[in-house]
């Protein structure tokens, strides 16, 4: 993995690019929690990793791995519970991203 110092994009195995975005938690007067995720559309990363912060904004609550092909807008808003269109990209850890970055050997056919 290589970080581009000019853009902060991560380039993984020369195969895909990743942008990291912190989504701070906002608590409304009603007590509901919301997170605003802003995409850096000018850099066109293949995947945006949105790190949703806990209600105190002290640490990660969870992670959204959002592919550019499915999310072309400049921002989205998340609540505590979201539609499956969003939550299917939600993960408790970054293990799935690490798995995407892993290399696999392909056997040649005889």
KEMARKE-198648 format. One record per atom (N, C-alpha, C, O): residue in one letter; atom name; x, y, z. Coordinates in nm, 4 decimals, padded with zeros to 6 digits, m for minus. Layout:
// KEMARKE-198648
NODE:a:CA:X:Y:Z
...
// end
This chain:
// KEMARKE-198648
NODE:x:N:00.0845:m00.1163:00.0000
NODE:x:CA:00.0000:00.0000:00.0000
NODE:x:C:00.0901:00.1240:00.0000
NODE:x:O:00.1849:00.1340:00.0779
NODE:x:N:00.0582:00.2170:m00.0884
NODE:x:CA:00.1373:00.3396:m00.1005
NODE:x:C:00.0437:00.4584:m00.0829
NODE:x:O:m00.0625:00.4639:m00.1450
NODE:x:N:00.0829:00.5536:00.0016
NODE:x:CA:00.0059:00.6764:00.0229
NODE:x:C:00.0610:00.7858:m00.0664
NODE:x:O:00.1809:00.8137:m00.0644
NODE:x:N:m00.0250:00.8472:m00.1437
NODE:x:CA:00.0129:00.9598:m00.2276
NODE:x:C:00.0174:01.0841:m00.1392
NODE:x:O:m00.0870:01.1270:m00.0901
NODE:x:N:00.1350:01.1435:m00.1172
NODE:x:CA:00.1442:01.2580:m00.0257
NODE:x:C:00.0689:01.3810:m00.0751
NODE:x:O:00.0311:01.4657:00.0058
NODE:x:N:00.0465:01.3927:m00.2035
NODE:x:CA:m00.0240:01.5096:m00.2568
NODE:x:C:m00.1752:01.5010:m00.2356
NODE:x:O:m00.2410:01.6031:m00.2161
NODE:x:N:m00.2302:01.3794:m00.2392
NODE:x:CA:m00.3760:01.3626:m00.2311
NODE:x:C:m00.4217:01.2856:m00.1080
NODE:x:O:m00.5402:01.2881:m00.0745
NODE:x:N:m00.3303:01.2173:m00.0401
NODE:x:CA:m00.3618:01.1281:00.0718
NODE:x:C:m00.4377:01.0027:00.0289
NODE:x:O:m00.4855:00.9276:00.1139
NODE:x:N:m00.4494:00.9792:m00.1019
NODE:x:CA:m00.5100:00.8547:m00.1477
NODE:x:C:m00.4144:00.7392:m00.1196
NODE:x:O:m00.2925:00.7537:m00.1279
NODE:x:N:m00.4723:00.6253:m00.0864
NODE:x:CA:m00.3937:00.5031:m00.0711
NODE:x:C:m00.4079:00.4224:m00.1990
NODE:x:O:m00.5189:00.4005:m00.2475
NODE:x:N:m00.2960:00.3786:m00.2532
NODE:x:CA:m00.2960:00.2933:m00.3720
NODE:x:C:m00.2559:00.1536:m00.3275
NODE:x:O:m00.1463:00.1319:m00.2759
NODE:x:N:m00.3466:00.0597:m00.3486
NODE:x:CA:m00.3297:m00.0764:m00.2974
NODE:x:C:m00.2894:m00.1688:m00.4108
NODE:x:O:m00.3660:m00.1916:m00.5045
NODE:x:N:m00.1678:m00.2218:m00.4013
NODE:x:CA:m00.1155:m00.3199:m00.4968
NODE:x:C:m00.1269:m00.2737:m00.6421
NODE:x:O:m00.1382:m00.3573:m00.7318
NODE:x:N:m00.1241:m00.1466:m00.6664
NODE:x:CA:m00.1418:m00.0922:m00.8013
NODE:x:C:m00.2710:m00.1413:m00.8668
NODE:x:O:m00.2795:m00.1502:m00.9893
NODE:x:N:m00.3718:m00.1733:m00.7844
NODE:x:CA:m00.4969:m00.2267:m00.8368
NODE:x:C:m00.6170:m00.1382:m00.8081
NODE:x:O:m00.7069:m00.1282:m00.8916
NODE:x:N:m00.6207:m00.0734:m00.6915
NODE:x:CA:m00.7325:00.0148:m00.6617
NODE:x:C:m00.6873:00.1227:m00.5631
NODE:x:O:m00.5876:00.1083:m00.4923
NODE:x:N:m00.7651:00.2316:m00.5616
NODE:x:CA:m00.7321:00.3442:m00.4737
NODE:x:C:m00.8385:00.3581:m00.3656
NODE:x:O:m00.9553:00.3249:m00.3857
NODE:x:N:m00.7946:00.4081:m00.2504
NODE:x:CA:m00.8810:00.4201:m00.1331
NODE:x:C:m00.8676:00.5601:m00.0752
NODE:x:O:m00.7573:00.6124:m00.0593
NODE:x:N:m00.9816:00.6193:m00.0442
NODE:x:CA:m00.9856:00.7470:00.0261
NODE:x:C:m01.0420:00.7217:00.1657
NODE:x:O:m01.1408:00.6498:00.1803
NODE:x:N:m00.9806:00.7796:00.2675
NODE:x:CA:m01.0292:00.7669:00.4044
NODE:x:C:m01.1019:00.8944:00.4434
NODE:x:O:m01.0516:01.0048:00.4224
NODE:x:N:m01.2220:00.8783:00.5010
NODE:x:CA:m01.3035:00.9922:00.5410
NODE:x:C:m01.3535:00.9688:00.6832
NODE:x:O:m01.4080:00.8627:00.7137
NODE:x:N:m01.3347:01.0684:00.7702
NODE:x:CA:m01.3915:01.0617:00.9044
NODE:x:C:m01.5308:01.1225:00.9028
NODE:x:O:m01.5500:01.2335:00.8531
NODE:x:N:m01.6276:01.0502:00.9569
NODE:x:CA:m01.7648:01.0996:00.9670
NODE:x:C:m01.7951:01.1238:01.1139
NODE:x:O:m01.8158:01.0298:01.1907
NODE:x:N:m01.7974:01.2511:01.1519
NODE:x:CA:m01.8239:01.2886:01.2903
NODE:x:C:m01.9718:01.2695:01.3216
NODE:x:O:m02.0580:01.2867:01.2354
NODE:x:N:m01.9993:01.2338:01.4465
NODE:x:CA:m02.1363:01.2133:01.4927
NODE:x:C:m02.1963:01.3470:01.5356
NODE:x:O:m02.1328:01.4252:01.6063
NODE:x:N:m02.3188:01.3718:01.4920
NODE:x:CA:m02.3939:01.4909:01.5316
NODE:x:C:m02.5185:01.4449:01.6062
NODE:x:O:m02.5956:01.3638:01.5549
NODE:x:N:m02.5383:01.4968:01.7277
NODE:x:CA:m02.6553:01.4622:01.8073
NODE:x:C:m02.7561:01.5762:01.7979
NODE:x:O:m02.7240:01.6915:01.8269
NODE:x:N:m02.8769:01.5432:01.7575
NODE:x:CA:m02.9824:01.6428:01.7453
NODE:x:C:m03.0559:01.6583:01.8787
NODE:x:O:m03.0430:01.5741:01.9675
NODE:x:N:m03.1323:01.7655:01.8919
NODE:x:CA:m03.2076:01.7922:02.0150
NODE:x:C:m03.2998:01.6768:02.0509
NODE:x:O:m03.3271:01.6528:02.1685
NODE:x:N:m03.3473:01.6060:01.9505
NODE:x:CA:m03.4364:01.4914:01.9733
NODE:x:C:m03.3617:01.3704:02.0282
NODE:x:O:m03.4238:01.2730:02.0708
NODE:x:N:m03.2284:01.3762:02.0275
NODE:x:CA:m03.1475:01.2633:02.0724
NODE:x:C:m03.1010:01.1725:01.9606
NODE:x:O:m03.0200:01.0827:01.9834
NODE:x:N:m03.1510:01.1944:01.8400
NODE:x:CA:m03.1100:01.1094:01.7280
NODE:x:C:m02.9685:01.1459:01.6835
NODE:x:O:m02.9245:01.2601:01.6969
NODE:x:N:m02.8999:01.0471:01.6310
NODE:x:CA:m02.7615:01.0625:01.5860
NODE:x:C:m02.7567:01.0596:01.4342
NODE:x:O:m02.8291:00.9835:01.3699
NODE:x:N:m02.6705:01.1433:01.3776
NODE:x:CA:m02.6534:01.1483:01.2326
NODE:x:C:m02.5065:01.1655:01.1984
NODE:x:O:m02.4298:01.2249:01.2742
NODE:x:N:m02.4688:01.1120:01.0818
NODE:x:CA:m02.3330:01.1235:01.0301
NODE:x:C:m02.3412:01.1703:00.8862
NODE:x:O:m02.4229:01.1196:00.8094
NODE:x:N:m02.2583:01.2655:00.8486
NODE:x:CA:m02.2523:01.3152:00.7119
NODE:x:C:m02.1219:01.2671:00.6506
NODE:x:O:m02.0138:01.2927:00.7035
NODE:x:N:m02.1333:01.1974:00.5389
NODE:x:CA:m02.0151:01.1479:00.4695
NODE:x:C:m01.9998:01.2272:00.3411
NODE:x:O:m02.0895:01.2300:00.2569
NODE:x:N:m01.8856:01.2911:00.3277
NODE:x:CA:m01.8557:01.3687:00.2069
NODE:x:C:m01.7524:01.2944:00.1242
NODE:x:O:m01.6461:01.2567:00.1736
NODE:x:N:m01.7854:01.2742:m00.0019
NODE:x:CA:m01.6964:01.2052:m00.0935
NODE:x:C:m01.6058:01.3066:m00.1617
NODE:x:O:m01.6491:01.4167:m00.1957
NODE:x:N:m01.4811:01.2693:m00.1813
NODE:x:CA:m01.3890:01.3541:m00.2559
NODE:x:C:m01.3963:01.3119:m00.4013
NODE:x:O:m01.3146:01.2332:m00.4490
NODE:x:N:m01.4957:01.3656:m00.4710
NODE:x:CA:m01.5221:01.3236:m00.6082
NODE:x:C:m01.4128:01.3675:m00.7052
NODE:x:O:m01.3972:01.3075:m00.8115
NODE:x:N:m01.3372:01.4715:m00.6702
NODE:x:CA:m01.2321:01.5172:m00.7620
NODE:x:C:m01.1181:01.4162:m00.7721
NODE:x:O:m01.0523:01.4079:m00.8758
NODE:x:N:m01.0940:01.3397:m00.6663
NODE:x:CA:m00.9859:01.2405:m00.6676
NODE:x:C:m01.0294:01.1081:m00.7294
NODE:x:O:m00.9452:01.0289:m00.7719
NODE:x:N:m01.1586:01.0837:m00.7347
NODE:x:CA:m01.2151:00.9622:m00.7944
NODE:x:C:m01.1551:00.8327:m00.7375
NODE:x:O:m01.1092:00.7477:m00.8138
NODE:x:N:m01.1550:00.8171:m00.6047
NODE:x:CA:m01.1049:00.6912:m00.5494
NODE:x:C:m01.1991:00.5770:m00.5853
NODE:x:O:m01.3195:00.5973:m00.6013
NODE:x:N:m01.1442:00.4589:m00.5976
NODE:x:CA:m01.2266:00.3415:m00.6260
NODE:x:C:m01.3160:00.3083:m00.5071
NODE:x:O:m01.4313:00.2686:m00.5238
NODE:x:N:m01.2617:00.3251:m00.3878
NODE:x:CA:m01.3355:00.2951:m00.2651
NODE:x:C:m01.3145:00.4085:m00.1660
NODE:x:O:m01.2023:00.4551:m00.1464
NODE:x:N:m01.4231:00.4524:m00.1038
NODE:x:CA:m01.4133:00.5461:00.0076
NODE:x:C:m01.4401:00.4682:00.1343
NODE:x:O:m01.5442:00.4037:00.1474
NODE:x:N:m01.3464:00.4736:00.2281
NODE:x:CA:m01.3660:00.4126:00.3586
NODE:x:C:m01.4122:00.5236:00.4513
NODE:x:O:m01.3346:00.6114:00.4891
NODE:x:N:m01.5400:00.5185:00.4874
NODE:x:CA:m01.5965:00.6167:00.5796
NODE:x:C:m01.5879:00.5588:00.7200
NODE:x:O:m01.6474:00.4550:00.7493
NODE:x:N:m01.5149:00.6254:00.8048
NODE:x:CA:m01.4986:00.5824:00.9435
NODE:x:C:m01.6011:00.6602:01.0247
NODE:x:O:m01.5838:00.7793:01.0506
NODE:x:N:m01.7069:00.5929:01.0643
NODE:x:CA:m01.8126:00.6577:01.1403
NODE:x:C:m01.7709:00.6613:01.2862
NODE:x:O:m01.7490:00.5567:01.3473
NODE:x:N:m01.7598:00.7811:01.3426
NODE:x:CA:m01.7135:00.7966:01.4798
NODE:x:C:m01.8261:00.7732:01.5796
NODE:x:O:m01.9437:00.7914:01.5482
NODE:x:N:m01.7875:00.7321:01.7017
NODE:x:CA:m01.8845:00.7088:01.8083
NODE:x:C:m01.9502:00.8410:01.8495
NODE:x:O:m01.9038:00.9475:01.8088
NODE:x:N:m02.0575:00.8357:01.9297
NODE:x:CA:m02.1282:00.9597:01.9667
NODE:x:C:m02.0412:01.0661:02.0335
NODE:x:O:m02.0732:01.1847:02.0257
NODE:x:N:m01.9328:01.0266:02.0983
NODE:x:CA:m01.8422:01.1237:02.1601
NODE:x:C:m01.7337:01.1710:02.0635
NODE:x:O:m01.6518:01.2559:02.0988
NODE:x:N:m01.7330:01.1168:01.9429
NODE:x:CA:m01.6313:01.1481:01.8412
NODE:x:C:m01.4895:01.1219:01.8916
NODE:x:O:m01.3960:01.1961:01.8614
NODE:x:N:m01.4763:01.0149:01.9688
NODE:x:CA:m01.3469:00.9777:02.0259
NODE:x:C:m01.2812:00.8600:01.9556
NODE:x:O:m01.1590:00.8456:01.9597
NODE:x:N:m01.3606:00.7764:01.8915
NODE:x:CA:m01.3053:00.6580:01.8267
NODE:x:C:m01.4021:00.6032:01.7240
NODE:x:O:m01.5152:00.6508:01.7136
NODE:x:N:m01.3588:00.5030:01.6473
NODE:x:CA:m01.4450:00.4475:01.5419
NODE:x:C:m01.5621:00.3683:01.5989
NODE:x:O:m01.5470:00.2924:01.6947
NODE:x:N:m01.6777:00.3872:01.5390
NODE:x:CA:m01.7964:00.3084:01.5705
NODE:x:C:m01.8044:00.1910:01.4738
NODE:x:O:m01.8257:00.0767:01.5144
NODE:x:N:m01.7868:00.2209:01.3444
NODE:x:CA:m01.7873:00.1189:01.2410
NODE:x:C:m01.7300:00.1794:01.1131
NODE:x:O:m01.6872:00.2948:01.1109
NODE:x:N:m01.7301:00.0995:01.0075
NODE:x:CA:m01.6675:00.1390:00.8822
NODE:x:C:m01.7631:00.1098:00.7670
NODE:x:O:m01.8301:00.0065:00.7648
NODE:x:N:m01.7683:00.2011:00.6727
NODE:x:CA:m01.8444:00.1802:00.5500
NODE:x:C:m01.7450:00.1781:00.4347
NODE:x:O:m01.6688:00.2729:00.4163
NODE:x:N:m01.7457:00.0711:00.3578
NODE:x:CA:m01.6599:00.0583:00.2394
NODE:x:C:m01.7480:00.0871:00.1181
NODE:x:O:m01.8241:00.0014:00.0730
NODE:x:N:m01.7362:00.2079:00.0668
NODE:x:CA:m01.8289:00.2580:m00.0339
NODE:x:C:m01.7614:00.2685:m00.1702
NODE:x:O:m01.6779:00.3565:m00.1907
NODE:x:N:m01.7963:00.1799:m00.2640
NODE:x:CA:m01.7347:00.1842:m00.3972
NODE:x:C:m01.7877:00.3015:m00.4785
NODE:x:O:m01.9062:00.3340:m00.4719
NODE:x:N:m01.7014:00.3633:m00.5534
NODE:x:CA:m01.7385:00.4784:m00.6370
NODE:x:C:m01.8492:00.4437:m00.7350
NODE:x:O:m01.9356:00.5269:m00.7625
NODE:x:N:m01.8478:00.3225:m00.7878
NODE:x:CA:m01.9485:00.2826:m00.8859
NODE:x:C:m02.0905:00.2870:m00.8302
NODE:x:O:m02.1857:00.3090:m00.9051
NODE:x:N:m02.1055:00.2664:m00.6998
NODE:x:CA:m02.2388:00.2646:m00.6382
NODE:x:C:m02.2761:00.3969:m00.5725
NODE:x:O:m02.3934:00.4209:m00.5438
NODE:x:N:m02.1776:00.4827:m00.5485
NODE:x:CA:m02.2024:00.6087:m00.4786
NODE:x:C:m02.1396:00.7234:m00.5567
NODE:x:O:m02.0244:00.7601:m00.5334
NODE:x:N:m02.2167:00.7796:m00.6497
NODE:x:CA:m02.1658:00.8865:m00.7338
NODE:x:C:m02.1926:01.0254:m00.6793
NODE:x:O:m02.1403:01.1238:m00.7318
NODE:x:N:m02.2738:01.0349:m00.5737
NODE:x:CA:m02.3068:01.1658:m00.5205
NODE:x:C:m02.1918:01.2233:m00.4365
NODE:x:O:m02.0955:01.1531:m00.4057
NODE:x:N:m02.2030:01.3499:m00.4006
NODE:x:CA:m02.0957:01.4160:m00.3259
NODE:x:C:m02.1039:01.3903:m00.1768
NODE:x:O:m02.0035:01.4019:m00.1064
NODE:x:N:m02.2238:01.3551:m00.1269
NODE:x:CA:m02.2367:01.3257:00.0163
NODE:x:C:m02.3592:01.2394:00.0422
NODE:x:O:m02.4538:01.2363:m00.0366
NODE:x:N:m02.3545:01.1698:00.1545
NODE:x:CA:m02.4702:01.0947:00.2031
NODE:x:C:m02.4828:01.1204:00.3519
NODE:x:O:m02.3865:01.1592:00.4181
NODE:x:N:m02.6025:01.0983:00.4033
NODE:x:CA:m02.6282:01.1135:00.5461
NODE:x:C:m02.6690:00.9774:00.6014
NODE:x:O:m02.7511:00.9072:00.5425
NODE:x:N:m02.6111:00.9417:00.7141
NODE:x:CA:m02.6432:00.8144:00.7779
NODE:x:C:m02.7044:00.8395:00.9149
NODE:x:O:m02.6731:00.9381:00.9817
NODE:x:N:m02.7915:00.7491:00.9551
NODE:x:CA:m02.8529:00.7518:01.0876
NODE:x:C:m02.8038:00.6300:01.1648
NODE:x:O:m02.7144:00.5587:01.1191
NODE:x:N:m02.8617:00.6064:01.2807
NODE:x:CA:m02.8228:00.4884:01.3587
NODE:x:C:m02.8625:00.3608:01.2864
NODE:x:O:m02.7882:00.2627:01.2883
NODE:x:N:m02.9798:00.3611:01.2223
NODE:x:CA:m03.0269:00.2499:01.1405
NODE:x:C:m03.0484:00.3039:01.0000
NODE:x:O:m03.1092:00.4095:00.9825
NODE:x:N:m02.9987:00.2316:00.8995
NODE:x:CA:m03.0053:00.2783:00.7612
NODE:x:C:m03.0631:00.1707:00.6719
NODE:x:O:m03.0731:00.0541:00.7101
NODE:x:N:m03.1008:00.2119:00.5527
NODE:x:CA:m03.1533:00.1177:00.4546
NODE:x:C:m03.0445:00.0174:00.4164
NODE:x:O:m02.9254:00.0450:00.4315
NODE:x:N:m03.0857:m00.0971:00.3678
NODE:x:CA:m02.9922:m00.2025:00.3298
NODE:x:C:m02.8968:m00.1549:00.2205
NODE:x:O:m02.7852:m00.2057:00.2099
NODE:x:N:m02.9390:m00.0585:00.1395
NODE:x:CA:m02.8520:m00.0054:00.0343
NODE:x:C:m02.7234:00.0536:00.0922
NODE:x:O:m02.6197:00.0551:00.0260
NODE:x:N:m02.7311:00.1020:00.2159
NODE:x:CA:m02.6127:00.1556:00.2832
NODE:x:C:m02.5499:00.0524:00.3770
NODE:x:O:m02.4287:00.0308:00.3755
NODE:x:N:m02.6337:m00.0103:00.4578
NODE:x:CA:m02.5785:m00.0986:00.5597
NODE:x:C:m02.5180:m00.2265:00.5050
NODE:x:O:m02.4482:m00.2967:00.5783
NODE:x:N:m02.5422:m00.2594:00.3787
NODE:x:CA:m02.4738:m00.3748:00.3203
NODE:x:C:m02.3248:m00.3459:00.3003
NODE:x:O:m02.2466:m00.4377:00.2756
NODE:x:N:m02.2859:m00.2198:00.3107
NODE:x:CA:m02.1459:m00.1791:00.2992
NODE:x:C:m02.0837:m00.1506:00.4358
NODE:x:O:m01.9708:m00.1019:00.4431
NODE:x:N:m02.1552:m00.1801:00.5433
NODE:x:CA:m02.1103:m00.1509:00.6797
NODE:x:C:m02.0355:m00.2702:00.7388
NODE:x:O:m02.0768:m00.3851:00.7229
NODE:x:N:m01.9237:m00.2406:00.8080
NODE:x:CA:m01.8423:m00.3455:00.8700
NODE:x:C:m01.7971:m00.2994:01.0079
NODE:x:O:m01.7742:m00.1805:01.0303
NODE:x:N:m01.7848:m00.3929:01.0985
NODE:x:CA:m01.7374:m00.3641:01.2346
NODE:x:C:m01.5869:m00.3393:01.2379
NODE:x:O:m01.5373:m00.2637:01.3214
NODE:x:N:m01.5151:m00.4036:01.1467
NODE:x:CA:m01.3693:m00.3916:01.1402
NODE:x:C:m01.3282:m00.3669:00.9951
NODE:x:O:m01.4124:m00.3640:00.9053
NODE:x:N:m01.2003:m00.3495:00.9737
NODE:x:CA:m01.1475:m00.3329:00.8385
NODE:x:C:m01.0980:m00.4640:00.7784
NODE:x:O:m01.0278:m00.4627:00.6772
NODE:x:N:m01.1330:m00.5758:00.8384
NODE:x:CA:m01.0879:m00.7062:00.7894
NODE:x:C:m01.1272:m00.7295:00.6436
NODE:x:O:m01.0488:m00.7857:00.5672
NODE:x:N:m01.2465:m00.6875:00.6043
NODE:x:CA:m01.2902:m00.7077:00.4663
NODE:x:C:m01.2005:m00.6308:00.3693
NODE:x:O:m01.1646:m00.6820:00.2633
NODE:x:N:m01.1645:m00.5072:00.4063
NODE:x:CA:m01.0738:m00.4286:00.3228
NODE:x:C:m00.9378:m00.4966:00.3131
NODE:x:O:m00.8791:m00.5030:00.2051
NODE:x:N:m00.8875:m00.5474:00.4253
NODE:x:CA:m00.7597:m00.6188:00.4227
NODE:x:C:m00.7679:m00.7404:00.3311
NODE:x:O:m00.6726:m00.7717:00.2597
NODE:x:N:m00.8819:m00.8085:00.3334
NODE:x:CA:m00.9010:m00.9237:00.2453
NODE:x:C:m00.9009:m00.8840:00.0985
NODE:x:O:m00.8494:m00.9571:00.0139
NODE:x:N:m00.9583:m00.7687:00.0683
NODE:x:CA:m00.9580:m00.7194:m00.0702
NODE:x:C:m00.8162:m00.6911:m00.1174
NODE:x:O:m00.7845:m00.7077:m00.2351
NODE:x:N:m00.7317:m00.6486:m00.0251
NODE:x:CA:m00.5949:m00.6120:m00.0603
NODE:x:C:m00.5031:m00.7335:m00.0719
NODE:x:O:m00.3923:m00.7231:m00.1245
NODE:x:N:m00.5487:m00.8479:m00.0231
NODE:x:CA:m00.4650:m00.9674:m00.0261
NODE:x:C:m00.4449:m01.0195:m00.1670
NODE:x:O:m00.5305:m01.0045:m00.2542
NODE:x:N:m00.3319:m01.0798:m00.1865
NODE:x:CA:m00.2986:m01.1412:m00.3162
NODE:x:C:m00.3341:m01.2891:m00.3109
NODE:x:O:m00.3231:m01.3531:m00.2064
NODE:x:N:m00.3763:m01.3420:m00.4238
NODE:x:CA:m00.4074:m01.4850:m00.4331
NODE:x:C:m00.3320:m01.5427:m00.5524
NODE:x:O:m00.3168:m01.4779:m00.6559
NODE:x:N:m00.2862:m01.6638:m00.5357
NODE:x:CA:m00.2193:m01.7316:m00.6464
NODE:x:C:m00.3236:m01.7958:m00.7348
NODE:x:O:m00.4211:m01.8544:m00.6877
NODE:x:N:m00.3007:m01.7832:m00.8641
NODE:x:CA:m00.3912:m01.8453:m00.9606
NODE:x:C:m00.3138:m01.9563:m01.0309
NODE:x:O:m00.2077:m01.9339:m01.0893
NODE:x:N:m00.3692:m02.0746:m01.0237
NODE:x:CA:m00.3033:m02.1882:m01.0881
NODE:x:C:m00.3319:m02.1859:m01.2360
NODE:x:O:m00.4420:m02.1516:m01.2790
NODE:x:N:m00.2327:m02.2225:m01.3128
NODE:x:CA:m00.2489:m02.2300:m01.4568
NODE:x:C:m00.3182:m02.3596:m01.4946
NODE:x:O:m00.2949:m02.4649:m01.4352
NODE:x:N:m00.4032:m02.3490:m01.5941
NODE:x:CA:m00.4698:m02.4688:m01.6429
NODE:x:C:m00.3713:m02.5513:m01.7252
NODE:x:O:m00.2865:m02.4972:m01.7962
NODE:x:N:m00.3840:m02.6795:m01.7144
NODE:x:CA:m00.2927:m02.7676:m01.7864
NODE:x:C:m00.3292:m02.7836:m01.9305
NODE:x:O:m00.2610:m02.8553:m02.0038
// end
